[in-house]
């Protein structure tokens, strides 16, 4: 039953573009934080230890096993 009225057309919402120069500080920050997290969870013990003792190792012990790092 067409009565000659057109259905409304829908437009996709416009997404603002972010330039690479605006994105770079955030990408750099996230990369540094991810590398630090990976170091402290994966390699903070033994010869590369920044903090003495096993306290930090015990804090991240379950996370080590969760992401597949052996520690004992």
N, C-alpha and C positions, 0 to 999 in steps of 0.2 A: 504494500500500500504506500506508494510514493505520492506525496502531495506536492512535490516540487521544492521542498525545503532541503537545503544542503545541511549535512551534518557538520558540526564544528571541526575544524582541523586542529590537531594538537601538535605543538612544537616541542622538541626536546629542549630541556633547560640548557642554557649556555654555561659552560664551565670555564672559569677564568684560567688563563695559561700562566704558569709560574716560570719565570726565566731561570736559567741554570745559575746565574750569579746570585739570585735570591735563594736558591735551594742549596747552594754549596756549603754555607756555614752549618746548616742543619745536618746535611749528609756527613760532613767532617766530624761534627760532635757525636753523632750516632756511631760512626765508625770507631772513633777513639774509645767511647764507652763500651762498645761491644768487645774490642780488643782487650781492654782492661778487665772486663768481666771474664772473658775466656782465660786470660792469664791467671787471675786469682782462683778461678774454679779448677783450671786444668794443670797449672804448673807451679803453683805457690807451695813449694816444699823442696827440701834438699838444697842443692847447690845454687838454685836460682831464687832462694827464699828472700823476700824483702823484709818480712817480719820474723823474728826468731821464735822458735818453739812450734808447737803443734796446734795452737789455739785457732788460727785461721783455717787450718786444714780441717779441724773438727767442725767449724761453722759451715763449711761448704762440702762436707763429706758426702752427704746424700745427693747433692747436685752433681758431684763428680760421677757417681754411679749412674745417675739418671741420663746424663749425656754421653756415657760410654767411656769415661776415663778410668783406667784401673788405678788403684792407690794402695792395694795391699794384696 
